[in-house]
Amino acid sequence: MITIYHHYSAVFILFALCLSCSPVPKEVIYDLRGQVTSIYSMKNEITIRHEKIPGFMPAMTMPFKVKDIMLLEKRRPGDFIEAKLVITDKEAYLINIVKTGFEELLIPTETFQNSTNAVTQLRKGDFLPDVTFIDQDNSPQNFNEYLGKQLILTFIYTRCPLPNFCPLMDLRFQSLQKTILKNKDLKATTRLFSISFDPEFDTPKILKQYGDELKADYEIWSFLTGEKDVILNFAEHFGILVINNESSPEEIVHSLRTVIVNTSGRLVKIYHGNEWTSEDIWEEIAQLRD
């Protein structure tokens, strides 16, 4: 009996050790409560004005993905809901969406800091607007100074909490930078720019710290800020909508755009959303060289 006991003890310990060695999914689940403001079923997306999520992010209005499109069935703007927010290293999405009430939406017009109807949106072949930003080293940057180089622009803010929004753009730009550093021709002719939606918080000092964390090579990749009106007006030219809540500065709802500009300073391509890849960019760049 003693031998059998020790045998099963050893098996149990070995089994426990195996379990402890198994990779643990990097996944955190938070409770989310709020009101639906819009639904975009074509993108499996629902925008929610939600309460503070303790330990994760303040109350704000954000678009969230769902993997199960049926979760959006029968949901409509104005619904109060409870859901689970799943956060992994690479994505964020909602599960278990349950309606708890309804109230007609009343969004004050002053909430909108700009309107996509306020300026003419740029089309392929148009020149970039002549505006000046400030980079992470507090130096002025004007895109007209980069004639002769192809530019890749995107829009972010450093406090963006969802991994499939601004952090995903950062990862894509890291990949672009890696390719550029390996290619002498691209290194001489290509520049990356990440423009912040949040100039009050994203000062040059903050952007420098942020860029350092991303291991940005500032000869290739710059982080830009500037006057808020200038940034929002510039973003409108690409069809970007930015919504700020003045009572909650962290709350920024925005669409995503990534832009390619050729060596003549003309617009070549606008990617909407986050579904582009670095391969898409390089295919477009290759066509410019043909």
matplotlib code that plots the C-alpha trace (Angstrom):
import matplotlib.pyplot as plt

x = [0.0, 2.8, 4.4, 1.1, 0.6, 4.0, 3.4, 0.2, 1.7, 4.5, 2.0, 0.0, 3.1, 4.2, 0.7, 0.7, 4.1, 2.9, -0.1, 2.2, 4.3, 1.4, 1.1, -1.6, -3.7, -3.0, -6.6, -8.4, -12.2, -13.9, -17.5, -18.8, -22.0, -23.2, -25.5, -25.3, -24.8, -24.4, -24.1, -22.1, -23.0, -20.9, -17.8, -19.2, -18.9, -21.0, -20.2, -21.0, -20.9, -19.7, -19.1, -15.6, -14.0, -12.1, -8.4, -8.6, -10.0, -12.2, -15.7, -15.7, -17.4, -15.6, -16.4, -16.0, -15.8, -17.9, -16.9, -20.5, -22.6, -25.7, -24.8, -25.8, -29.2, -32.1, -29.6, -30.2, -28.9, -30.3, -30.1, -28.5, -26.4, -24.2, -21.4, -18.1, -15.0, -12.3, -8.8, -5.9, -2.5, -3.8, -7.5, -10.5, -14.1, -17.4, -19.2, -22.5, -24.2, -27.5, -30.0, -31.0, -33.0, -33.6, -33.5, -33.5, -30.1, -29.5, -25.9, -25.3, -23.9, -21.0, -19.7, -18.5, -15.3, -15.4, -17.6, -16.5, -18.7, -16.7, -13.8, -13.3, -11.9, -8.8, -8.7, -6.0, -3.6, -4.4, -1.6, -1.5, -2.6, 0.2, 0.3, 3.0, 3.1, 5.6, 7.5, 8.7, 11.8, 9.7, 10.9, 8.5, 7.6, 6.0, 5.3, 6.4, 9.9, 9.8, 9.2, 11.3, 10.3, 7.3, 5.4, 3.2, 0.9, -1.4, -3.4, -3.2, -3.2, -1.0, -3.8, -5.8, -6.7, -7.9, -5.2, -6.9, -7.0, -4.0, -1.7, -2.3, -1.3, 1.9, 2.6, 2.1, 4.4, 7.0, 6.8, 7.2, 10.2, 11.8, 11.6, 12.8, 15.9, 16.8, 16.6, 19.0, 16.7, 13.7, 15.7, 16.7, 13.2, 10.6, 9.3, 6.7, 4.5, 2.1, -0.1, -1.8, -5.5, -4.8, -2.4, -3.3, -1.9, 0.4, 3.1, 6.5, 7.8, 5.1, 5.5, 9.2, 8.7, 6.1, 8.4, 11.2, 9.0, 8.2, 11.9, 11.3, 14.2, 13.4, 15.3, 12.5, 9.5, 8.2, 5.4, 3.5, 1.4, 0.3, -2.6, -5.8, -7.8, -5.0, -4.9, -8.6, -8.9, -6.1, -7.7, -11.0, -9.4, -9.1, -12.6, -11.7, -14.3, -13.0, -15.4, -14.1, -16.0, -14.7, -15.8, -13.7, -10.5, -9.5, -12.7, -11.8, -13.8, -12.1, -12.0, -8.8, -6.9, -3.5, -2.2, 0.4, 1.9, 4.2, 7.5, 5.6, 3.6, 0.4, -2.1, -1.8, -3.9, -6.1, -6.6, -9.8, -9.9, -7.3, -7.5, -4.4, -1.1, 2.5, 2.4, -0.4, 1.7, 4.8, 2.7, 1.4, 4.9, 6.2, 3.7, 5.0, 8.4, 7.3]
y = [0.0, 2.4, 1.7, 2.4, 5.5, 6.9, 5.9, 7.9, 10.8, 10.9, 10.8, 13.6, 15.8, 15.2, 16.0, 19.2, 20.2, 19.6, 21.9, 24.6, 24.4, 24.7, 28.1, 30.2, 32.3, 36.0, 36.9, 39.2, 39.7, 42.8, 43.7, 46.4, 48.4, 51.2, 52.5, 51.6, 54.7, 53.0, 49.6, 48.8, 45.1, 45.1, 45.4, 43.3, 46.5, 48.2, 51.6, 51.9, 54.9, 52.9, 53.4, 53.3, 49.8, 49.6, 48.7, 49.2, 52.4, 55.4, 56.0, 56.7, 56.0, 53.4, 51.0, 47.4, 44.3, 41.1, 37.7, 36.5, 38.7, 37.3, 39.3, 42.5, 41.1, 43.1, 45.6, 49.2, 52.7, 53.7, 50.2, 49.9, 46.7, 44.6, 42.6, 41.0, 42.7, 40.2, 41.7, 39.7, 40.8, 41.3, 42.0, 43.2, 42.0, 41.7, 38.6, 38.0, 41.2, 41.5, 44.4, 45.9, 48.9, 51.6, 55.4, 57.6, 58.9, 62.6, 63.4, 67.2, 68.7, 70.3, 66.8, 66.7, 68.5, 68.3, 67.1, 65.2, 67.7, 70.7, 70.3, 68.7, 65.1, 64.4, 62.1, 60.3, 62.8, 65.7, 67.4, 67.2, 70.4, 72.8, 72.4, 72.4, 70.0, 69.5, 66.2, 64.3, 66.4, 69.6, 70.4, 71.8, 69.4, 70.3, 67.6, 69.9, 69.5, 65.8, 66.2, 63.5, 61.0, 58.7, 59.2, 56.8, 58.5, 57.2, 58.6, 57.5, 58.6, 57.2, 56.6, 54.5, 51.4, 48.8, 46.6, 46.5, 50.3, 52.6, 49.9, 47.8, 50.8, 51.0, 47.3, 47.7, 50.7, 48.8, 46.2, 48.9, 50.3, 46.9, 46.5, 50.0, 49.5, 46.4, 48.2, 51.0, 52.4, 52.5, 54.0, 56.9, 57.5, 56.5, 58.2, 57.2, 59.6, 58.9, 61.9, 62.2, 63.0, 64.0, 67.1, 68.2, 65.0, 63.9, 66.5, 66.1, 64.7, 62.1, 61.2, 60.8, 58.4, 56.6, 56.3, 55.1, 52.3, 51.3, 51.4, 54.0, 55.2, 58.9, 59.2, 57.1, 57.3, 60.6, 61.2, 64.4, 66.7, 70.4, 72.7, 70.7, 72.6, 72.0, 68.3, 67.8, 69.8, 67.9, 64.6, 65.6, 65.7, 61.9, 61.4, 60.9, 61.7, 62.5, 62.9, 64.4, 64.7, 67.8, 66.5, 63.4, 64.2, 60.5, 59.9, 60.0, 58.2, 58.2, 56.4, 54.9, 56.0, 55.2, 57.2, 56.8, 60.0, 59.8, 61.7, 64.6, 65.1, 63.7, 61.4, 57.8, 55.7, 55.9, 52.7, 52.7, 50.9, 48.4, 45.7, 46.7, 44.9, 45.9, 43.7, 45.9, 49.0, 47.6, 46.4, 49.9, 51.4, 48.9, 50.2, 53.7, 52.6, 50.8]
z = [0.0, 0.8, -2.6, -4.4, -2.3, -3.3, -6.9, -7.1, -5.2, -7.7, -10.6, -9.1, -8.5, -12.1, -13.4, -11.4, -12.7, -16.2, -15.6, -14.2, -17.3, -19.7, -21.4, -19.7, -22.1, -21.7, -21.4, -19.0, -18.7, -17.4, -16.6, -18.9, -18.5, -20.7, -23.4, -27.1, -29.3, -32.7, -34.4, -37.5, -38.2, -41.4, -39.2, -36.3, -34.2, -31.5, -30.0, -26.3, -23.9, -20.9, -17.2, -15.7, -15.9, -12.6, -13.1, -16.9, -18.3, -17.4, -18.5, -22.3, -25.6, -27.6, -30.5, -29.6, -31.8, -31.4, -32.8, -32.8, -35.0, -33.4, -30.3, -32.3, -33.3, -31.7, -30.2, -31.1, -30.1, -26.8, -25.3, -21.8, -21.7, -19.6, -21.2, -20.7, -22.3, -23.3, -23.5, -25.0, -26.1, -29.7, -29.5, -27.5, -28.0, -26.2, -25.2, -23.3, -24.2, -22.2, -22.5, -19.2, -20.3, -22.9, -23.2, -26.3, -27.1, -26.5, -27.6, -27.4, -30.6, -28.6, -28.0, -31.6, -32.1, -35.8, -38.6, -41.7, -43.7, -42.5, -45.0, -48.4, -48.1, -50.0, -53.0, -54.8, -56.4, -54.0, -52.2, -48.4, -46.6, -45.7, -41.9, -39.3, -36.3, -33.5, -33.1, -30.0, -29.9, -29.8, -33.4, -36.0, -38.8, -42.1, -44.7, -47.5, -46.2, -47.2, -50.9, -52.5, -49.8, -49.6, -46.4, -44.4, -41.8, -39.2, -36.3, -32.6, -29.1, -26.3, -23.8, -26.3, -24.2, -26.8, -28.4, -31.8, -32.2, -31.7, -30.2, -33.3, -35.5, -33.4, -34.0, -37.7, -37.8, -35.8, -38.6, -41.3, -39.5, -39.3, -43.0, -43.7, -41.5, -43.5, -46.9, -47.7, -50.4, -48.2, -45.4, -47.6, -49.1, -46.6, -43.4, -40.9, -38.9, -36.0, -35.3, -31.9, -31.5, -27.9, -27.9, -24.4, -22.9, -25.7, -25.3, -27.0, -23.7, -23.5, -27.2, -26.8, -23.9, -26.0, -29.0, -26.8, -25.5, -29.1, -29.9, -32.6, -34.8, -35.0, -38.2, -39.7, -37.4, -35.9, -33.4, -34.0, -31.9, -32.2, -31.9, -31.4, -34.1, -36.6, -35.8, -36.0, -39.2, -40.8, -39.8, -41.3, -44.7, -44.5, -43.4, -39.7, -37.1, -33.6, -30.7, -27.4, -24.1, -22.4, -19.0, -19.5, -21.4, -21.7, -23.7, -27.4, -30.0, -33.4, -36.7, -38.0, -41.2, -42.5, -45.5, -48.1, -49.8, -52.8, -53.3, -54.9, -51.8, -53.4, -51.8, -53.1, -50.7, -47.6, -45.6, -43.5, -40.2, -38.9, -41.5, -43.6, -43.2, -43.7, -46.9, -48.2, -47.7, -49.4, -52.4, -52.8, -52.4, -55.0, -57.5, -57.0, -58.1, -61.2]

ax = plt.figure().add_subplot(projection="3d")
ax.plot(x, y, z, "-o")
ax.set_aspect("equal")
plt.show()
